[in-house]
Amino acid sequence: MISSSMPSCHRGVSFFPGSIMSDERHWAFPPDLQPQQRDLGFDLAPVLDAVVGLRAEIPPDAFTAPLLGTERAGNGVVIGDDGLVLTIGYLVTEAEALWLSTNDGQVLPGHPLAYDFATGFGLVMPLGRLDAPAIALGSIASCAEGTELLSVGHGGREHALRSRVFARRPFAGYWEYLLDEAVFVTPAHPQWGGSALVDLEGRLAGIGSLLVEEAVDGKRVQGNMYVPIDLLLPILDDLLRTGRSGRPPRPWLGMYTSEAQGELVVGGLAPGGPAERAGVREGDLLLEAGGRRVHSLAELYRRVWSLGPAGVDVPLVVAREGTLLRPVLRSADRNDFLKKPRLH
């Protein structure tokens, strides 16, 4: 069952806390769905061992606690010889305690180094020597539609899945998130959060973010969305040095917006966020942003982000019960609303 801390699917998308399994080790994919060493041109064992388990504890008064829960579990992928772990950031944001576990049973505390809102990536540094190999970084250039890949979760080969790419396209999320290109694979891995998308040369191509349900060849199927690893290298040095990407923070509205048939509807508001403070209400129909008509989430975000960095005023036009309203939102830096990790 899905955890009570996990919100229901939104337009076919589910993403928190990264797993629908209550016990991450006491299950296995059927053997015919697992990768077999004889079919691969690389050594599978170190790739499997590069994926570690991740558990995080978040304070009940954290900004993200009502939506993401106070206990989160998923995966991380070792990408550095020093044990640096890459994961999906929603697992570790506002974490006050964090634990990493390897396939051979080692458990170490970790420190959340960074969470990049634009990509969704998070970085964790183990507080001790992590006995797990690092995986080589690849590219989504190896993820053409129809390509067979591996979706790998913590737990060894029994938690690794032969998957296939069914789409590469933009993705817009209602939490003010936009990727110009994401990778979608099927079948779905049940522990998708922070899982590794591995190409057929044994390289990391993406990090698991979402559970999705879509129509493929006329049938409804479940799959996963992966964030391309290509987005990491341009910001990695800044993330390691400062915990942020080095780019100016984007303006954040604190407005959860749904898209349906060319219309945008406000589905929820972040407490104390810019939209709530400006008087926007749940159920408002969003017509314009920054003086332009917007019909899709991608159009909305690109328009808002084009106005300037966080703090810029964002004029909207919304319809409410037949009346047009023109609230002006003083945008914010989303990071300012989050609890910062304690220094160790």
Protein Blocks (a to p, Z undefined) as FASTA:
>chain_A
ZZfklccdeehiafbehiabfblklgcddfklpccfklpcbdfklmmmmpccddddddfk
bmklmmnopadcdddddfbfnopacddfklmgopabdcdddfkopacddddfbdcfknop
acdddebdddbdddddddfklmcghiacddddehijmlgccdddfbdcddddfkopadfb
dcddddddfblgopacddfkopafbdcfbdcdddeehiacdddddddfklmmmmmmmmmm
nopahiacdddehiacddeehiacdfbdcehiaklmnopaehiacfbgghiacfbfklmm
mmmmmnocehiacdddddeehiacddddddddfklmpccdddZZ
